[in-house]
Amino acid sequence: MHLRSIAYTGLEPGPKLIVTGAVHGNETCGTRGIERVLGEIDSGALKIARGHVTFVPITNPLAYAKNDRVGDRNLNRNLAPRKEPKDFEDHVANWLCPLLAQHEVLLDLHSTRAKAEAFAMLGPEDNTGGLQPFKHSAKERAMARHLGVKRFVDGWLETYATGVARRVREGSGSELNRSSIYGVGTTEYMRSVGGYAVTLECGQHEDPSSVDVAYRAIHNVLAFLGISDETKPAPVGKYEALHLHEVFDRNHADDSFARAWSSFDPFTKGELIGTRHDGTKIVAPHDGWIMFPDHKAVPGNEWFYLAEPLVGV
């Protein structure tokens, strides 16, 4: 099993972009979208005029071969080079992390289990804090507004850090999700080495339209960055923006949801979200939205997230 990237360099100077697909092996819309774009470049229908672009159609080939989210583990958590790789994803990280560091911008293409409108995951505002210092928020959010989607979510890493601190304090979870870098995936790593990045959730795994979302987003980013000579896309006007702020773990197999929640389902303050196995009720602390509810979550792992309005993208 091997790791593969395809790179093109224009004749004029410009940004260095990397586009990744199948970080999770059953999320293949990015792979298919990249393949369509590669065909256009190789046929001459799409010109790489300036800068540099690298495509990684299948980032995790073991997970892809299994048609599963993971190979040995989730590549998009605890992403960092390893001096002594122990699992397949560690070997991928030792190749992928240096590759990311050679670029300035990342577009990471994913999909979701539940049928949902495409949305983009964003990084933090500019800051000099210890968790995720960043200085390219304006560039990142400008790129996101040109992807062709109208939903945006931020707050990922800070929410993860809060969850890690709680697990350490309570002695719950596992060695993996108590790690200080548990929330670090492709985009977080890209920001940590000086770049900026957007995760695009293109739609439901098996929905053919998710491939179209990925394909369009690649074209839009190439044009927005000036790597191609295609017309720069217009920014999205009206949009919905959410901020993740709290993660709840499933503590027991009998923890249950009050109903079949899906990402972006709204709730009102005081509404019942779920019940713990001991009868403890989990009620909404405010009006907001539920994100990433996992009805099959293994005890000790993330069960769902709460989100509130985000002002400005």
Contacts in CASP RR format, 6 or more apart in sequence:
PFRMAT RR
TARGET T0000
AUTHOR 0000-0000-0000
METHOD contacts of the structure
MODEL  1
MHLRSIAYTGLEPGPKLIVTGAVHGNETCGTRGIERVLGEIDSGALKIAR
GHVTFVPITNPLAYAKNDRVGDRNLNRNLAPRKEPKDFEDHVANWLCPLL
AQHEVLLDLHSTRAKAEAFAMLGPEDNTGGLQPFKHSAKERAMARHLGVK
RFVDGWLETYATGVARRVREGSGSELNRSSIYGVGTTEYMRSVGGYAVTL
ECGQHEDPSSVDVAYRAIHNVLAFLGISDETKPAPVGKYEALHLHEVFDR
NHADDSFARAWSSFDPFTKGELIGTRHDGTKIVAPHDGWIMFPDHKAVPG
NEWFYLAEPLVGV
1 61 0 8 1.000
1 62 0 8 1.000
1 65 0 8 1.000
2 61 0 8 1.000
3 61 0 8 1.000
3 92 0 8 1.000
3 95 0 8 1.000
3 96 0 8 1.000
4 56 0 8 1.000
4 57 0 8 1.000
4 58 0 8 1.000
4 61 0 8 1.000
5 54 0 8 1.000
5 55 0 8 1.000
5 56 0 8 1.000
5 99 0 8 1.000
6 38 0 8 1.000
6 54 0 8 1.000
6 55 0 8 1.000
6 56 0 8 1.000
6 57 0 8 1.000
7 52 0 8 1.000
7 53 0 8 1.000
7 54 0 8 1.000
7 55 0 8 1.000
8 41 0 8 1.000
8 48 0 8 1.000
8 52 0 8 1.000
8 53 0 8 1.000
8 54 0 8 1.000
9 48 0 8 1.000
9 51 0 8 1.000
9 52 0 8 1.000
10 48 0 8 1.000
10 49 0 8 1.000
10 50 0 8 1.000
10 51 0 8 1.000
10 52 0 8 1.000
10 227 0 8 1.000
11 49 0 8 1.000
11 50 0 8 1.000
12 49 0 8 1.000
12 50 0 8 1.000
12 51 0 8 1.000
13 50 0 8 1.000
13 51 0 8 1.000
14 50 0 8 1.000
14 51 0 8 1.000
14 52 0 8 1.000
14 225 0 8 1.000
14 226 0 8 1.000
14 227 0 8 1.000
15 51 0 8 1.000
15 52 0 8 1.000
15 104 0 8 1.000
15 105 0 8 1.000
15 225 0 8 1.000
15 226 0 8 1.000
15 227 0 8 1.000
16 51 0 8 1.000
16 52 0 8 1.000
16 53 0 8 1.000
16 54 0 8 1.000
16 102 0 8 1.000
16 103 0 8 1.000
16 104 0 8 1.000
16 105 0 8 1.000
17 52 0 8 1.000
17 53 0 8 1.000
17 54 0 8 1.000
17 103 0 8 1.000
17 104 0 8 1.000
17 105 0 8 1.000
17 106 0 8 1.000
17 107 0 8 1.000
17 221 0 8 1.000
17 222 0 8 1.000
17 225 0 8 1.000
17 227 0 8 1.000
18 53 0 8 1.000
18 54 0 8 1.000
18 55 0 8 1.000
18 56 0 8 1.000
18 99 0 8 1.000
18 100 0 8 1.000
18 102 0 8 1.000
18 103 0 8 1.000
18 105 0 8 1.000
18 106 0 8 1.000
18 107 0 8 1.000
19 34 0 8 1.000
19 53 0 8 1.000
19 54 0 8 1.000
19 55 0 8 1.000
19 56 0 8 1.000
19 106 0 8 1.000
19 107 0 8 1.000
19 108 0 8 1.000
19 109 0 8 1.000
19 218 0 8 1.000
19 221 0 8 1.000
20 56 0 8 1.000
20 59 0 8 1.000
20 106 0 8 1.000
20 107 0 8 1.000
20 108 0 8 1.000
20 109 0 8 1.000
20 186 0 8 1.000
21 27 0 8 1.000
21 30 0 8 1.000
21 31 0 8 1.000
21 34 0 8 1.000
21 56 0 8 1.000
21 57 0 8 1.000
21 58 0 8 1.000
21 59 0 8 1.000
21 108 0 8 1.000
21 109 0 8 1.000
21 110 0 8 1.000
22 28 0 8 1.000
22 30 0 8 1.000
22 31 0 8 1.000
22 57 0 8 1.000
22 58 0 8 1.000
22 59 0 8 1.000
22 60 0 8 1.000
22 63 0 8 1.000
22 64 0 8 1.000
23 59 0 8 1.000
23 60 0 8 1.000
23 75 0 8 1.000
23 76 0 8 1.000
23 108 0 8 1.000
23 110 0 8 1.000
23 186 0 8 1.000
24 60 0 8 1.000
24 63 0 8 1.000
24 69 0 8 1.000
24 70 0 8 1.000
24 74 0 8 1.000
24 75 0 8 1.000
24 76 0 8 1.000
24 110 0 8 1.000
25 58 0 8 1.000
25 60 0 8 1.000
25 63 0 8 1.000
25 64 0 8 1.000
25 66 0 8 1.000
25 67 0 8 1.000
25 68 0 8 1.000
25 69 0 8 1.000
25 70 0 8 1.000
25 71 0 8 1.000
26 63 0 8 1.000
26 67 0 8 1.000
26 68 0 8 1.000
26 69 0 8 1.000
26 205 0 8 1.000
27 69 0 8 1.000
27 109 0 8 1.000
27 110 0 8 1.000
27 111 0 8 1.000
27 205 0 8 1.000
28 64 0 8 1.000
28 111 0 8 1.000
28 205 0 8 1.000
29 109 0 8 1.000
29 110 0 8 1.000
29 111 0 8 1.000
29 202 0 8 1.000
29 203 0 8 1.000
29 205 0 8 1.000
29 210 0 8 1.000
29 211 0 8 1.000
29 213 0 8 1.000
29 214 0 8 1.000
30 57 0 8 1.000
30 109 0 8 1.000
30 110 0 8 1.000
30 111 0 8 1.000
30 202 0 8 1.000
30 211 0 8 1.000
30 214 0 8 1.000
31 57 0 8 1.000
31 58 0 8 1.000
31 64 0 8 1.000
32 211 0 8 1.000
32 214 0 8 1.000
32 215 0 8 1.000
33 109 0 8 1.000
33 211 0 8 1.000
33 214 0 8 1.000
33 215 0 8 1.000
33 218 0 8 1.000
34 55 0 8 1.000
34 56 0 8 1.000
34 57 0 8 1.000
34 109 0 8 1.000
34 214 0 8 1.000
34 218 0 8 1.000
35 57 0 8 1.000
36 211 0 8 1.000
36 215 0 8 1.000
37 46 0 8 1.000
37 55 0 8 1.000
37 215 0 8 1.000
37 218 0 8 1.000
37 219 0 8 1.000
38 55 0 8 1.000
38 57 0 8 1.000
39 45 0 8 1.000
40 46 0 8 1.000
41 47 0 8 1.000
41 48 0 8 1.000
46 219 0 8 1.000
46 222 0 8 1.000
46 228 0 8 1.000
46 230 0 8 1.000
47 228 0 8 1.000
47 229 0 8 1.000
48 222 0 8 1.000
48 227 0 8 1.000
48 228 0 8 1.000
49 226 0 8 1.000
49 227 0 8 1.000
49 228 0 8 1.000
49 229 0 8 1.000
50 226 0 8 1.000
50 227 0 8 1.000
51 227 0 8 1.000
52 103 0 8 1.000
52 227 0 8 1.000
53 222 0 8 1.000
53 227 0 8 1.000
54 99 0 8 1.000
54 102 0 8 1.000
54 103 0 8 1.000
56 96 0 8 1.000
56 99 0 8 1.000
58 64 0 8 1.000
59 75 0 8 1.000
59 92 0 8 1.000
59 96 0 8 1.000
59 186 0 8 1.000
60 70 0 8 1.000
60 71 0 8 1.000
60 75 0 8 1.000
60 88 0 8 1.000
60 89 0 8 1.000
60 92 0 8 1.000
62 71 0 8 1.000
62 72 0 8 1.000
62 88 0 8 1.000
62 89 0 8 1.000
63 69 0 8 1.000
63 70 0 8 1.000
63 71 0 8 1.000
63 75 0 8 1.000
70 89 0 8 1.000
71 88 0 8 1.000
71 89 0 8 1.000
72 87 0 8 1.000
72 88 0 8 1.000
72 89 0 8 1.000
73 87 0 8 1.000
73 89 0 8 1.000
73 176 0 8 1.000
74 89 0 8 1.000
75 89 0 8 1.000
75 92 0 8 1.000
75 93 0 8 1.000
75 185 0 8 1.000
76 185 0 8 1.000
76 186 0 8 1.000
77 176 0 8 1.000
77 177 0 8 1.000
77 182 0 8 1.000
77 183 0 8 1.000
77 184 0 8 1.000
77 185 0 8 1.000
78 176 0 8 1.000
78 179 0 8 1.000
78 181 0 8 1.000
78 182 0 8 1.000
78 183 0 8 1.000
78 184 0 8 1.000
78 185 0 8 1.000
79 93 0 8 1.000
79 96 0 8 1.000
79 97 0 8 1.000
79 181 0 8 1.000
79 184 0 8 1.000
79 185 0 8 1.000
79 186 0 8 1.000
79 188 0 8 1.000
79 189 0 8 1.000
80 93 0 8 1.000
80 97 0 8 1.000
80 181 0 8 1.000
80 184 0 8 1.000
80 189 0 8 1.000
81 93 0 8 1.000
81 94 0 8 1.000
81 97 0 8 1.000
81 98 0 8 1.000
82 90 0 8 1.000
82 93 0 8 1.000
82 94 0 8 1.000
85 91 0 8 1.000
85 93 0 8 1.000
85 94 0 8 1.000
96 186 0 8 1.000
97 189 0 8 1.000
97 193 0 8 1.000
100 106 0 8 1.000
100 186 0 8 1.000
100 189 0 8 1.000
100 190 0 8 1.000
100 193 0 8 1.000
101 193 0 8 1.000
103 190 0 8 1.000
103 195 0 8 1.000
104 194 0 8 1.000
104 195 0 8 1.000
104 196 0 8 1.000
105 143 0 8 1.000
105 195 0 8 1.000
105 196 0 8 1.000
105 197 0 8 1.000
105 221 0 8 1.000
105 225 0 8 1.000
106 186 0 8 1.000
106 187 0 8 1.000
106 190 0 8 1.000
106 195 0 8 1.000
106 196 0 8 1.000
106 197 0 8 1.000
106 198 0 8 1.000
107 197 0 8 1.000
107 198 0 8 1.000
107 200 0 8 1.000
107 217 0 8 1.000
107 218 0 8 1.000
107 221 0 8 1.000
108 186 0 8 1.000
108 187 0 8 1.000
108 197 0 8 1.000
108 198 0 8 1.000
108 199 0 8 1.000
108 200 0 8 1.000
109 200 0 8 1.000
109 202 0 8 1.000
109 214 0 8 1.000
109 217 0 8 1.000
109 218 0 8 1.000
110 199 0 8 1.000
110 200 0 8 1.000
110 201 0 8 1.000
110 202 0 8 1.000
111 201 0 8 1.000
111 202 0 8 1.000
111 203 0 8 1.000
111 204 0 8 1.000
111 205 0 8 1.000
111 207 0 8 1.000
111 210 0 8 1.000
112 201 0 8 1.000
112 203 0 8 1.000
112 204 0 8 1.000
112 205 0 8 1.000
112 263 0 8 1.000
113 204 0 8 1.000
113 205 0 8 1.000
114 204 0 8 1.000
114 262 0 8 1.000
114 263 0 8 1.000
115 203 0 8 1.000
115 204 0 8 1.000
115 207 0 8 1.000
115 262 0 8 1.000
116 201 0 8 1.000
116 203 0 8 1.000
116 204 0 8 1.000
116 262 0 8 1.000
116 263 0 8 1.000
116 264 0 8 1.000
117 149 0 8 1.000
117 150 0 8 1.000
117 151 0 8 1.000
117 203 0 8 1.000
117 264 0 8 1.000
118 149 0 8 1.000
118 151 0 8 1.000
118 200 0 8 1.000
118 201 0 8 1.000
118 202 0 8 1.000
118 203 0 8 1.000
118 210 0 8 1.000
118 213 0 8 1.000
119 149 0 8 1.000
119 151 0 8 1.000
119 152 0 8 1.000
119 153 0 8 1.000
119 200 0 8 1.000
119 201 0 8 1.000
119 264 0 8 1.000
120 144 0 8 1.000
120 147 0 8 1.000
120 149 0 8 1.000
120 151 0 8 1.000
120 152 0 8 1.000
120 153 0 8 1.000
120 198 0 8 1.000
120 199 0 8 1.000
120 200 0 8 1.000
120 201 0 8 1.000
121 152 0 8 1.000
121 153 0 8 1.000
121 154 0 8 1.000
121 156 0 8 1.000
121 187 0 8 1.000
121 198 0 8 1.000
121 199 0 8 1.000
121 200 0 8 1.000
121 201 0 8 1.000
122 140 0 8 1.000
122 141 0 8 1.000
122 144 0 8 1.000
122 152 0 8 1.000
122 153 0 8 1.000
122 154 0 8 1.000
122 155 0 8 1.000
122 198 0 8 1.000
122 313 0 8 1.000
123 132 0 8 1.000
123 134 0 8 1.000
123 137 0 8 1.000
123 140 0 8 1.000
123 154 0 8 1.000
123 155 0 8 1.000
123 156 0 8 1.000
123 157 0 8 1.000
123 187 0 8 1.000
123 191 0 8 1.000
123 197 0 8 1.000
124 132 0 8 1.000
124 134 0 8 1.000
124 137 0 8 1.000
124 154 0 8 1.000
124 155 0 8 1.000
124 157 0 8 1.000
124 158 0 8 1.000
125 134 0 8 1.000
125 137 0 8 1.000
126 134 0 8 1.000
126 135 0 8 1.000
126 136 0 8 1.000
126 137 0 8 1.000
126 138 0 8 1.000
127 133 0 8 1.000
127 134 0 8 1.000
131 157 0 8 1.000
131 158 0 8 1.000
131 161 0 8 1.000
132 157 0 8 1.000
132 158 0 8 1.000
132 188 0 8 1.000
132 191 0 8 1.000
132 192 0 8 1.000
134 191 0 8 1.000
134 196 0 8 1.000
135 194 0 8 1.000
136 191 0 8 1.000
136 194 0 8 1.000
136 195 0 8 1.000
136 196 0 8 1.000
137 196 0 8 1.000
139 196 0 8 1.000
140 196 0 8 1.000
140 197 0 8 1.000
140 198 0 8 1.000
141 152 0 8 1.000
141 313 0 8 1.000
142 224 0 8 1.000
142 235 0 8 1.000
143 196 0 8 1.000
143 198 0 8 1.000
143 221 0 8 1.000
143 224 0 8 1.000
143 225 0 8 1.000
144 152 0 8 1.000
144 198 0 8 1.000
144 313 0 8 1.000
145 235 0 8 1.000
145 236 0 8 1.000
145 237 0 8 1.000
145 239 0 8 1.000
145 313 0 8 1.000
146 220 0 8 1.000
146 221 0 8 1.000
146 224 0 8 1.000
146 232 0 8 1.000
146 233 0 8 1.000
146 234 0 8 1.000
146 235 0 8 1.000
146 236 0 8 1.000
147 198 0 8 1.000
147 200 0 8 1.000
147 217 0 8 1.000
147 220 0 8 1.000
147 221 0 8 1.000
148 213 0 8 1.000
148 216 0 8 1.000
148 217 0 8 1.000
148 220 0 8 1.000
148 233 0 8 1.000
148 236 0 8 1.000
149 200 0 8 1.000
149 213 0 8 1.000
149 217 0 8 1.000
149 236 0 8 1.000
150 236 0 8 1.000
150 237 0 8 1.000
150 238 0 8 1.000
150 239 0 8 1.000
150 240 0 8 1.000
151 239 0 8 1.000
151 240 0 8 1.000
151 241 0 8 1.000
151 242 0 8 1.000
151 264 0 8 1.000
152 239 0 8 1.000
152 240 0 8 1.000
152 241 0 8 1.000
152 242 0 8 1.000
152 310 0 8 1.000
152 313 0 8 1.000
153 241 0 8 1.000
153 242 0 8 1.000
153 243 0 8 1.000
153 244 0 8 1.000
153 291 0 8 1.000
153 307 0 8 1.000
153 310 0 8 1.000
154 241 0 8 1.000
154 242 0 8 1.000
154 243 0 8 1.000
154 244 0 8 1.000
154 310 0 8 1.000
155 243 0 8 1.000
155 244 0 8 1.000
155 245 0 8 1.000
156 183 0 8 1.000
156 188 0 8 1.000
156 244 0 8 1.000
157 183 0 8 1.000
157 184 0 8 1.000
157 188 0 8 1.000
158 245 0 8 1.000
159 244 0 8 1.000
159 245 0 8 1.000
159 246 0 8 1.000
159 247 0 8 1.000
159 305 0 8 1.000
160 182 0 8 1.000
160 183 0 8 1.000
160 247 0 8 1.000
161 180 0 8 1.000
161 183 0 8 1.000
162 246 0 8 1.000
162 247 0 8 1.000
163 247 0 8 1.000
163 249 0 8 1.000
164 177 0 8 1.000
164 178 0 8 1.000
164 179 0 8 1.000
164 180 0 8 1.000
164 182 0 8 1.000
164 183 0 8 1.000
166 172 0 8 1.000
167 173 0 8 1.000
167 177 0 8 1.000
167 178 0 8 1.000
167 249 0 8 1.000
167 300 0 8 1.000
168 178 0 8 1.000
171 178 0 8 1.000
172 249 0 8 1.000
172 251 0 8 1.000
172 300 0 8 1.000
173 249 0 8 1.000
173 300 0 8 1.000
173 301 0 8 1.000
174 300 0 8 1.000
174 301 0 8 1.000
176 182 0 8 1.000
177 300 0 8 1.000
177 301 0 8 1.000
177 302 0 8 1.000
184 192 0 8 1.000
186 197 0 8 1.000
186 199 0 8 1.000
187 197 0 8 1.000
187 198 0 8 1.000
187 199 0 8 1.000
190 196 0 8 1.000
190 197 0 8 1.000
191 197 0 8 1.000
200 213 0 8 1.000
200 214 0 8 1.000
200 217 0 8 1.000
202 210 0 8 1.000
202 211 0 8 1.000
202 213 0 8 1.000
202 214 0 8 1.000
202 217 0 8 1.000
203 209 0 8 1.000
203 210 0 8 1.000
203 213 0 8 1.000
204 210 0 8 1.000
219 228 0 8 1.000
219 230 0 8 1.000
220 233 0 8 1.000
221 227 0 8 1.000
222 228 0 8 1.000
222 230 0 8 1.000
223 229 0 8 1.000
223 230 0 8 1.000
223 231 0 8 1.000
223 232 0 8 1.000
223 233 0 8 1.000
224 232 0 8 1.000
224 233 0 8 1.000
226 232 0 8 1.000
239 313 0 8 1.000
241 309 0 8 1.000
241 310 0 8 1.000
241 311 0 8 1.000
241 312 0 8 1.000
241 313 0 8 1.000
242 264 0 8 1.000
242 289 0 8 1.000
242 291 0 8 1.000
242 307 0 8 1.000
242 308 0 8 1.000
242 309 0 8 1.000
242 310 0 8 1.000
243 307 0 8 1.000
243 308 0 8 1.000
243 309 0 8 1.000
243 310 0 8 1.000
244 291 0 8 1.000
244 305 0 8 1.000
244 306 0 8 1.000
244 307 0 8 1.000
245 306 0 8 1.000
245 307 0 8 1.000
245 308 0 8 1.000
246 305 0 8 1.000
246 306 0 8 1.000
247 302 0 8 1.000
247 304 0 8 1.000
247 305 0 8 1.000
247 306 0 8 1.000
248 282 0 8 1.000
248 302 0 8 1.000
248 303 0 8 1.000
248 304 0 8 1.000
248 305 0 8 1.000
248 306 0 8 1.000
249 297 0 8 1.000
249 299 0 8 1.000
249 300 0 8 1.000
249 301 0 8 1.000
249 302 0 8 1.000
249 303 0 8 1.000
250 294 0 8 1.000
250 297 0 8 1.000
250 298 0 8 1.000
250 299 0 8 1.000
250 300 0 8 1.000
250 301 0 8 1.000
250 302 0 8 1.000
250 303 0 8 1.000
251 276 0 8 1.000
251 277 0 8 1.000
251 299 0 8 1.000
251 300 0 8 1.000
252 276 0 8 1.000
252 277 0 8 1.000
252 278 0 8 1.000
252 299 0 8 1.000
253 277 0 8 1.000
253 299 0 8 1.000
254 277 0 8 1.000
255 274 0 8 1.000
255 275 0 8 1.000
255 276 0 8 1.000
255 277 0 8 1.000
255 299 0 8 1.000
255 303 0 8 1.000
256 274 0 8 1.000
256 275 0 8 1.000
257 273 0 8 1.000
257 274 0 8 1.000
257 293 0 8 1.000
257 295 0 8 1.000
257 304 0 8 1.000
258 271 0 8 1.000
258 272 0 8 1.000
258 273 0 8 1.000
258 274 0 8 1.000
258 275 0 8 1.000
260 295 0 8 1.000
261 273 0 8 1.000
261 290 0 8 1.000
261 293 0 8 1.000
261 304 0 8 1.000
262 290 0 8 1.000
262 293 0 8 1.000
263 289 0 8 1.000
263 290 0 8 1.000
263 291 0 8 1.000
263 292 0 8 1.000
263 293 0 8 1.000
264 289 0 8 1.000
264 290 0 8 1.000
264 291 0 8 1.000
265 289 0 8 1.000
265 290 0 8 1.000
265 293 0 8 1.000
266 287 0 8 1.000
266 288 0 8 1.000
266 289 0 8 1.000
267 273 0 8 1.000
267 284 0 8 1.000
267 287 0 8 1.000
267 288 0 8 1.000
267 289 0 8 1.000
267 290 0 8 1.000
268 284 0 8 1.000
268 287 0 8 1.000
268 288 0 8 1.000
269 284 0 8 1.000
269 285 0 8 1.000
269 286 0 8 1.000
269 287 0 8 1.000
270 283 0 8 1.000
270 284 0 8 1.000
270 285 0 8 1.000
271 283 0 8 1.000
271 284 0 8 1.000
272 281 0 8 1.000
272 282 0 8 1.000
272 283 0 8 1.000
273 282 0 8 1.000
273 283 0 8 1.000
273 284 0 8 1.000
273 290 0 8 1.000
273 304 0 8 1.000
274 281 0 8 1.000
274 282 0 8 1.000
275 281 0 8 1.000
275 282 0 8 1.000
276 282 0 8 1.000
284 306 0 8 1.000
285 306 0 8 1.000
286 308 0 8 1.000
288 306 0 8 1.000
288 307 0 8 1.000
288 308 0 8 1.000
288 309 0 8 1.000
289 306 0 8 1.000
289 307 0 8 1.000
289 308 0 8 1.000
290 304 0 8 1.000
290 305 0 8 1.000
290 306 0 8 1.000
290 307 0 8 1.000
291 304 0 8 1.000
291 305 0 8 1.000
291 306 0 8 1.000
291 307 0 8 1.000
292 302 0 8 1.000
292 304 0 8 1.000
292 305 0 8 1.000
293 303 0 8 1.000
293 304 0 8 1.000
294 301 0 8 1.000
294 302 0 8 1.000
294 303 0 8 1.000
294 304 0 8 1.000
297 303 0 8 1.000
END
